[in-house]
Amino acid sequence: MDPYYHGIPYRFLTEPYLSPGHQLINFSYICRMFGAKRNIRVAILDLYEGQPNEGMRCIREILQQFGALHQLNLVWDEYDVRLRHQVPNTSYDLYISSGGPGSPLDTEGSAWETAYFNWFAEMQAWNANSSLPPKKVFFICHSFQLICRHLQLANVCRRKSTAFGIFPVHLMEAGIGEPVFEGLHDPFYVVDSRDFQVIEPDALRMEKTGASILAIEKERPHIALERAIMAIRFNEHMIGTQFHPEADAVGMTMYLKREDKKKTIIENHGFEKWQSMIEQLNDPDKILWTYSNVLPNFLQDAVFGSTQMADQPGSLS
């Protein structure tokens, strides 16, 4: 018997089929024909611990744009994981777990981490049941580090120096065929801001869990350090990135041009770093390109079943 979603067989939502005129269509197409909007519910797990940030604003804007582009009734709820120990239930269609401040090591065993990993186990259990529609999850930066540590996939450790700026990221073989990375260049460019890294992958654990490395950081021939892992597909329904795919060029430019932020960056990293970031943010082939592809591809995959299945594909800008 088919699993149902709001009274509709789930296969009608995700599986394309041929109309009498041999046109490939899906449920989203039918909704538009009759002026209806498909309901999509998203849970955002906020790991920013109440600190001011640009990440949550960017995630909200991408969701707004995607819903408008595909004529969806897309709504979301936000869960304060670290301060209020809030986590979502399994009723949502998809989940995005944000970046956040601080060490991904020092909070091991804390109450909020226990709640967070219990939620993660619920997602895994749900997705292990083939009779249920899968729950897609995206992990960003701090969340990515936590899951790598939790699954014991690699060494999560402090960097020798802070990574801050806009950097090239290189695709691995698995990343070239990754639907969520469809349309990206090799290398592609990301906003990176972190004191910790994921390195030295455990090949046996990766194989056992079904994880694959999608991308690694830029090559630095003059530095004898291992290149950090920048993206992993944890399993068929869960993916994460060390970088911030939600970072938008326009908003980030305005943010960095604020006098207080400009002063802080110049004091900590130098004027050249600040100037380089402004220039690269305005390059349409760099941060804007990453912003327009990664999370929109994830949403399209989660909502339509494939980055190729939406009846009116498009990218955000």
Contacts in CASP RR format, 6 or more apart in sequence:
PFRMAT RR
TARGET T0000
AUTHOR 0000-0000-0000
METHOD contacts of the structure
MODEL  1
MDPYYHGIPYRFLTEPYLSPGHQLINFSYICRMFGAKRNIRVAILDLYEG
QPNEGMRCIREILQQFGALHQLNLVWDEYDVRLRHQVPNTSYDLYISSGG
PGSPLDTEGSAWETAYFNWFAEMQAWNANSSLPPKKVFFICHSFQLICRH
LQLANVCRRKSTAFGIFPVHLMEAGIGEPVFEGLHDPFYVVDSRDFQVIE
PDALRMEKTGASILAIEKERPHIALERAIMAIRFNEHMIGTQFHPEADAV
GMTMYLKREDKKKTIIENHGFEKWQSMIEQLNDPDKILWTYSNVLPNFLQ
DAVFGSTQMADQPGSLS
2 9 0 8 1.000
2 10 0 8 1.000
2 11 0 8 1.000
3 9 0 8 1.000
3 10 0 8 1.000
3 131 0 8 1.000
3 132 0 8 1.000
3 133 0 8 1.000
4 10 0 8 1.000
5 13 0 8 1.000
5 133 0 8 1.000
6 39 0 8 1.000
8 27 0 8 1.000
10 133 0 8 1.000
12 26 0 8 1.000
12 27 0 8 1.000
13 26 0 8 1.000
13 27 0 8 1.000
13 38 0 8 1.000
13 133 0 8 1.000
14 26 0 8 1.000
14 27 0 8 1.000
14 133 0 8 1.000
14 304 0 8 1.000
14 305 0 8 1.000
14 309 0 8 1.000
15 26 0 8 1.000
16 24 0 8 1.000
16 25 0 8 1.000
16 26 0 8 1.000
16 309 0 8 1.000
17 24 0 8 1.000
17 25 0 8 1.000
17 26 0 8 1.000
18 24 0 8 1.000
18 25 0 8 1.000
19 25 0 8 1.000
25 311 0 8 1.000
26 304 0 8 1.000
26 309 0 8 1.000
26 311 0 8 1.000
27 38 0 8 1.000
28 38 0 8 1.000
28 70 0 8 1.000
28 72 0 8 1.000
28 303 0 8 1.000
28 304 0 8 1.000
28 310 0 8 1.000
28 311 0 8 1.000
29 311 0 8 1.000
31 37 0 8 1.000
31 38 0 8 1.000
31 71 0 8 1.000
32 71 0 8 1.000
32 311 0 8 1.000
37 71 0 8 1.000
37 72 0 8 1.000
37 73 0 8 1.000
38 72 0 8 1.000
38 73 0 8 1.000
38 303 0 8 1.000
39 72 0 8 1.000
39 73 0 8 1.000
39 75 0 8 1.000
40 67 0 8 1.000
40 72 0 8 1.000
40 73 0 8 1.000
40 74 0 8 1.000
40 75 0 8 1.000
40 93 0 8 1.000
40 94 0 8 1.000
40 303 0 8 1.000
41 75 0 8 1.000
41 76 0 8 1.000
41 77 0 8 1.000
41 91 0 8 1.000
41 92 0 8 1.000
41 93 0 8 1.000
42 63 0 8 1.000
42 74 0 8 1.000
42 75 0 8 1.000
42 76 0 8 1.000
42 77 0 8 1.000
42 92 0 8 1.000
42 93 0 8 1.000
42 94 0 8 1.000
42 95 0 8 1.000
42 96 0 8 1.000
43 76 0 8 1.000
43 77 0 8 1.000
43 79 0 8 1.000
43 88 0 8 1.000
43 92 0 8 1.000
43 94 0 8 1.000
43 95 0 8 1.000
43 96 0 8 1.000
44 56 0 8 1.000
44 59 0 8 1.000
44 60 0 8 1.000
44 76 0 8 1.000
44 77 0 8 1.000
44 78 0 8 1.000
44 79 0 8 1.000
44 95 0 8 1.000
44 96 0 8 1.000
44 97 0 8 1.000
44 98 0 8 1.000
45 79 0 8 1.000
45 81 0 8 1.000
45 87 0 8 1.000
45 88 0 8 1.000
45 95 0 8 1.000
45 96 0 8 1.000
45 97 0 8 1.000
45 98 0 8 1.000
45 116 0 8 1.000
45 119 0 8 1.000
45 143 0 8 1.000
46 56 0 8 1.000
46 78 0 8 1.000
46 79 0 8 1.000
46 80 0 8 1.000
46 81 0 8 1.000
46 82 0 8 1.000
46 98 0 8 1.000
47 81 0 8 1.000
47 82 0 8 1.000
47 97 0 8 1.000
47 98 0 8 1.000
47 99 0 8 1.000
47 100 0 8 1.000
47 142 0 8 1.000
47 143 0 8 1.000
48 55 0 8 1.000
48 56 0 8 1.000
48 82 0 8 1.000
48 98 0 8 1.000
48 99 0 8 1.000
48 100 0 8 1.000
48 101 0 8 1.000
49 82 0 8 1.000
49 83 0 8 1.000
49 100 0 8 1.000
49 101 0 8 1.000
50 80 0 8 1.000
50 82 0 8 1.000
50 83 0 8 1.000
51 100 0 8 1.000
51 101 0 8 1.000
53 100 0 8 1.000
54 247 0 8 1.000
54 251 0 8 1.000
54 252 0 8 1.000
54 255 0 8 1.000
55 98 0 8 1.000
55 99 0 8 1.000
55 244 0 8 1.000
55 246 0 8 1.000
55 247 0 8 1.000
56 78 0 8 1.000
56 98 0 8 1.000
58 244 0 8 1.000
58 246 0 8 1.000
58 247 0 8 1.000
58 248 0 8 1.000
58 251 0 8 1.000
58 291 0 8 1.000
59 96 0 8 1.000
59 98 0 8 1.000
59 246 0 8 1.000
59 295 0 8 1.000
60 76 0 8 1.000
61 248 0 8 1.000
62 246 0 8 1.000
62 291 0 8 1.000
62 295 0 8 1.000
62 296 0 8 1.000
62 299 0 8 1.000
62 316 0 8 1.000
63 74 0 8 1.000
63 76 0 8 1.000
63 299 0 8 1.000
64 74 0 8 1.000
65 296 0 8 1.000
65 316 0 8 1.000
66 72 0 8 1.000
66 74 0 8 1.000
66 296 0 8 1.000
66 299 0 8 1.000
66 300 0 8 1.000
66 316 0 8 1.000
67 74 0 8 1.000
69 312 0 8 1.000
69 314 0 8 1.000
69 316 0 8 1.000
70 300 0 8 1.000
70 303 0 8 1.000
70 310 0 8 1.000
70 312 0 8 1.000
72 303 0 8 1.000
77 88 0 8 1.000
77 92 0 8 1.000
79 86 0 8 1.000
79 87 0 8 1.000
79 88 0 8 1.000
80 86 0 8 1.000
81 87 0 8 1.000
81 112 0 8 1.000
81 115 0 8 1.000
81 116 0 8 1.000
82 107 0 8 1.000
82 112 0 8 1.000
83 112 0 8 1.000
85 111 0 8 1.000
85 112 0 8 1.000
85 115 0 8 1.000
86 115 0 8 1.000
87 115 0 8 1.000
87 116 0 8 1.000
87 118 0 8 1.000
87 119 0 8 1.000
88 95 0 8 1.000
88 119 0 8 1.000
89 122 0 8 1.000
90 122 0 8 1.000
90 123 0 8 1.000
90 126 0 8 1.000
90 135 0 8 1.000
92 135 0 8 1.000
93 135 0 8 1.000
93 136 0 8 1.000
93 302 0 8 1.000
93 303 0 8 1.000
94 135 0 8 1.000
94 136 0 8 1.000
94 137 0 8 1.000
94 138 0 8 1.000
94 299 0 8 1.000
94 302 0 8 1.000
94 303 0 8 1.000
95 123 0 8 1.000
95 135 0 8 1.000
95 136 0 8 1.000
95 137 0 8 1.000
95 138 0 8 1.000
96 137 0 8 1.000
96 138 0 8 1.000
96 140 0 8 1.000
96 295 0 8 1.000
97 137 0 8 1.000
97 138 0 8 1.000
97 139 0 8 1.000
97 140 0 8 1.000
97 143 0 8 1.000
98 140 0 8 1.000
98 141 0 8 1.000
98 142 0 8 1.000
98 143 0 8 1.000
99 140 0 8 1.000
99 141 0 8 1.000
99 142 0 8 1.000
99 143 0 8 1.000
99 144 0 8 1.000
99 244 0 8 1.000
100 141 0 8 1.000
100 142 0 8 1.000
100 143 0 8 1.000
101 142 0 8 1.000
102 142 0 8 1.000
102 195 0 8 1.000
103 158 0 8 1.000
103 195 0 8 1.000
103 196 0 8 1.000
104 142 0 8 1.000
104 145 0 8 1.000
104 146 0 8 1.000
104 149 0 8 1.000
104 156 0 8 1.000
104 196 0 8 1.000
105 149 0 8 1.000
105 156 0 8 1.000
105 157 0 8 1.000
105 158 0 8 1.000
105 196 0 8 1.000
107 113 0 8 1.000
108 149 0 8 1.000
113 146 0 8 1.000
116 146 0 8 1.000
117 150 0 8 1.000
120 147 0 8 1.000
120 150 0 8 1.000
123 135 0 8 1.000
123 137 0 8 1.000
123 238 0 8 1.000
124 235 0 8 1.000
126 132 0 8 1.000
126 134 0 8 1.000
126 135 0 8 1.000
127 134 0 8 1.000
127 135 0 8 1.000
127 235 0 8 1.000
127 236 0 8 1.000
127 237 0 8 1.000
127 238 0 8 1.000
134 236 0 8 1.000
134 237 0 8 1.000
135 237 0 8 1.000
136 237 0 8 1.000
136 238 0 8 1.000
136 298 0 8 1.000
136 301 0 8 1.000
136 302 0 8 1.000
137 237 0 8 1.000
137 238 0 8 1.000
137 239 0 8 1.000
138 238 0 8 1.000
138 239 0 8 1.000
138 240 0 8 1.000
138 241 0 8 1.000
138 295 0 8 1.000
138 298 0 8 1.000
139 146 0 8 1.000
139 147 0 8 1.000
139 234 0 8 1.000
139 238 0 8 1.000
139 239 0 8 1.000
139 240 0 8 1.000
139 241 0 8 1.000
140 240 0 8 1.000
140 241 0 8 1.000
140 244 0 8 1.000
140 245 0 8 1.000
140 246 0 8 1.000
141 194 0 8 1.000
141 241 0 8 1.000
141 242 0 8 1.000
141 243 0 8 1.000
141 244 0 8 1.000
143 240 0 8 1.000
144 198 0 8 1.000
144 232 0 8 1.000
144 240 0 8 1.000
144 241 0 8 1.000
144 242 0 8 1.000
145 156 0 8 1.000
145 196 0 8 1.000
145 198 0 8 1.000
145 242 0 8 1.000
147 234 0 8 1.000
147 238 0 8 1.000
147 240 0 8 1.000
148 154 0 8 1.000
148 156 0 8 1.000
148 198 0 8 1.000
148 229 0 8 1.000
148 232 0 8 1.000
149 156 0 8 1.000
151 205 0 8 1.000
151 209 0 8 1.000
151 211 0 8 1.000
151 234 0 8 1.000
152 202 0 8 1.000
152 205 0 8 1.000
153 198 0 8 1.000
153 201 0 8 1.000
153 202 0 8 1.000
153 205 0 8 1.000
153 206 0 8 1.000
153 209 0 8 1.000
153 211 0 8 1.000
153 232 0 8 1.000
153 234 0 8 1.000
154 198 0 8 1.000
154 199 0 8 1.000
154 200 0 8 1.000
154 201 0 8 1.000
154 202 0 8 1.000
154 229 0 8 1.000
155 198 0 8 1.000
155 199 0 8 1.000
155 200 0 8 1.000
156 196 0 8 1.000
156 197 0 8 1.000
156 198 0 8 1.000
157 196 0 8 1.000
157 197 0 8 1.000
157 199 0 8 1.000
158 195 0 8 1.000
158 196 0 8 1.000
158 197 0 8 1.000
159 194 0 8 1.000
159 195 0 8 1.000
159 196 0 8 1.000
159 197 0 8 1.000
159 228 0 8 1.000
160 225 0 8 1.000
162 193 0 8 1.000
162 194 0 8 1.000
162 195 0 8 1.000
163 192 0 8 1.000
163 193 0 8 1.000
163 194 0 8 1.000
163 195 0 8 1.000
163 197 0 8 1.000
164 192 0 8 1.000
164 193 0 8 1.000
164 265 0 8 1.000
164 268 0 8 1.000
164 269 0 8 1.000
164 273 0 8 1.000
165 191 0 8 1.000
165 192 0 8 1.000
165 193 0 8 1.000
165 269 0 8 1.000
165 273 0 8 1.000
165 276 0 8 1.000
165 277 0 8 1.000
166 189 0 8 1.000
166 190 0 8 1.000
166 191 0 8 1.000
166 192 0 8 1.000
166 276 0 8 1.000
166 277 0 8 1.000
166 280 0 8 1.000
166 281 0 8 1.000
166 286 0 8 1.000
166 287 0 8 1.000
167 189 0 8 1.000
167 190 0 8 1.000
167 192 0 8 1.000
167 217 0 8 1.000
167 218 0 8 1.000
168 187 0 8 1.000
168 188 0 8 1.000
168 189 0 8 1.000
168 218 0 8 1.000
169 187 0 8 1.000
169 188 0 8 1.000
169 189 0 8 1.000
169 190 0 8 1.000
169 215 0 8 1.000
169 216 0 8 1.000
169 217 0 8 1.000
169 218 0 8 1.000
169 230 0 8 1.000
169 231 0 8 1.000
169 243 0 8 1.000
170 186 0 8 1.000
170 187 0 8 1.000
170 215 0 8 1.000
170 216 0 8 1.000
170 217 0 8 1.000
170 218 0 8 1.000
170 219 0 8 1.000
171 181 0 8 1.000
171 184 0 8 1.000
171 186 0 8 1.000
171 187 0 8 1.000
171 188 0 8 1.000
171 214 0 8 1.000
171 215 0 8 1.000
172 212 0 8 1.000
172 213 0 8 1.000
172 214 0 8 1.000
172 215 0 8 1.000
172 216 0 8 1.000
174 212 0 8 1.000
174 213 0 8 1.000
174 214 0 8 1.000
174 233 0 8 1.000
175 181 0 8 1.000
175 212 0 8 1.000
175 214 0 8 1.000
175 215 0 8 1.000
175 231 0 8 1.000
176 186 0 8 1.000
178 214 0 8 1.000
178 233 0 8 1.000
178 239 0 8 1.000
179 297 0 8 1.000
179 301 0 8 1.000
179 306 0 8 1.000
179 307 0 8 1.000
180 239 0 8 1.000
180 294 0 8 1.000
180 297 0 8 1.000
180 298 0 8 1.000
180 301 0 8 1.000
180 307 0 8 1.000
181 188 0 8 1.000
181 214 0 8 1.000
181 215 0 8 1.000
181 231 0 8 1.000
181 293 0 8 1.000
181 294 0 8 1.000
181 297 0 8 1.000
182 293 0 8 1.000
182 297 0 8 1.000
182 307 0 8 1.000
183 293 0 8 1.000
183 297 0 8 1.000
184 289 0 8 1.000
184 290 0 8 1.000
184 293 0 8 1.000
184 294 0 8 1.000
185 285 0 8 1.000
185 289 0 8 1.000
187 218 0 8 1.000
188 286 0 8 1.000
188 289 0 8 1.000
188 290 0 8 1.000
189 280 0 8 1.000
189 283 0 8 1.000
189 285 0 8 1.000
189 286 0 8 1.000
189 287 0 8 1.000
189 289 0 8 1.000
189 290 0 8 1.000
190 230 0 8 1.000
190 241 0 8 1.000
190 243 0 8 1.000
190 244 0 8 1.000
190 245 0 8 1.000
190 247 0 8 1.000
190 287 0 8 1.000
190 290 0 8 1.000
191 243 0 8 1.000
191 244 0 8 1.000
191 247 0 8 1.000
191 252 0 8 1.000
191 287 0 8 1.000
192 217 0 8 1.000
192 242 0 8 1.000
192 243 0 8 1.000
192 244 0 8 1.000
193 244 0 8 1.000
194 242 0 8 1.000
197 228 0 8 1.000
197 229 0 8 1.000
197 242 0 8 1.000
198 228 0 8 1.000
198 229 0 8 1.000
198 232 0 8 1.000
198 242 0 8 1.000
199 226 0 8 1.000
199 227 0 8 1.000
199 228 0 8 1.000
199 229 0 8 1.000
200 226 0 8 1.000
201 213 0 8 1.000
201 229 0 8 1.000
205 211 0 8 1.000
206 212 0 8 1.000
206 213 0 8 1.000
209 234 0 8 1.000
209 235 0 8 1.000
210 234 0 8 1.000
210 235 0 8 1.000
211 232 0 8 1.000
211 233 0 8 1.000
211 234 0 8 1.000
211 235 0 8 1.000
212 232 0 8 1.000
212 233 0 8 1.000
213 229 0 8 1.000
213 231 0 8 1.000
213 232 0 8 1.000
214 230 0 8 1.000
214 231 0 8 1.000
214 232 0 8 1.000
214 233 0 8 1.000
214 239 0 8 1.000
215 229 0 8 1.000
215 230 0 8 1.000
215 231 0 8 1.000
215 241 0 8 1.000
216 227 0 8 1.000
216 228 0 8 1.000
216 229 0 8 1.000
216 230 0 8 1.000
217 227 0 8 1.000
217 228 0 8 1.000
217 229 0 8 1.000
217 230 0 8 1.000
217 242 0 8 1.000
218 227 0 8 1.000
219 227 0 8 1.000
220 227 0 8 1.000
228 242 0 8 1.000
229 242 0 8 1.000
230 241 0 8 1.000
230 242 0 8 1.000
230 243 0 8 1.000
231 239 0 8 1.000
231 240 0 8 1.000
231 241 0 8 1.000
231 242 0 8 1.000
231 243 0 8 1.000
232 239 0 8 1.000
232 240 0 8 1.000
233 239 0 8 1.000
233 240 0 8 1.000
234 240 0 8 1.000
239 298 0 8 1.000
241 294 0 8 1.000
245 290 0 8 1.000
245 291 0 8 1.000
245 294 0 8 1.000
245 295 0 8 1.000
246 291 0 8 1.000
246 295 0 8 1.000
247 287 0 8 1.000
247 290 0 8 1.000
247 291 0 8 1.000
248 287 0 8 1.000
248 288 0 8 1.000
248 291 0 8 1.000
249 281 0 8 1.000
249 282 0 8 1.000
249 286 0 8 1.000
249 287 0 8 1.000
249 288 0 8 1.000
249 291 0 8 1.000
252 281 0 8 1.000
252 287 0 8 1.000
253 278 0 8 1.000
253 281 0 8 1.000
253 282 0 8 1.000
255 261 0 8 1.000
256 262 0 8 1.000
256 265 0 8 1.000
256 274 0 8 1.000
256 277 0 8 1.000
256 278 0 8 1.000
256 281 0 8 1.000
257 278 0 8 1.000
262 274 0 8 1.000
265 273 0 8 1.000
265 274 0 8 1.000
265 277 0 8 1.000
266 273 0 8 1.000
266 274 0 8 1.000
280 286 0 8 1.000
280 287 0 8 1.000
281 287 0 8 1.000
281 288 0 8 1.000
288 317 0 8 1.000
291 316 0 8 1.000
292 315 0 8 1.000
292 316 0 8 1.000
292 317 0 8 1.000
293 315 0 8 1.000
296 314 0 8 1.000
296 315 0 8 1.000
296 316 0 8 1.000
297 307 0 8 1.000
300 306 0 8 1.000
300 307 0 8 1.000
300 309 0 8 1.000
300 310 0 8 1.000
300 313 0 8 1.000
301 307 0 8 1.000
303 310 0 8 1.000
304 310 0 8 1.000
307 313 0 8 1.000
END
